[in-house]
């Protein structure tokens, strides 16, 4: 599943305000990834899925696998926290 497909799936399942927020976070994640030389695609996906509560949405198996692969980016999250503090 690519990013655009994820966006479509999320849009059909989230409130409009939550969806717009998630897309905005994805765009911010891309900006930070480019600035700090981390994987832009993973950052975009992590930003899009960052607030996705796994208990309120039945995730497809491919989305669940992707979330499991992308979101445990502890080092990336720490690096981004450092990025915000350094700005």
Buried (B, 14 or more C-beta within 10 A) or exposed (E): EEEEEBBEBBBEBBEEEBBEBBBEBBEBBBEBBEEBEBEBEBBBBBBBBBEBEEEEEEBEEEBEEBBEEBBEBEEBEEBBEEBEEEE
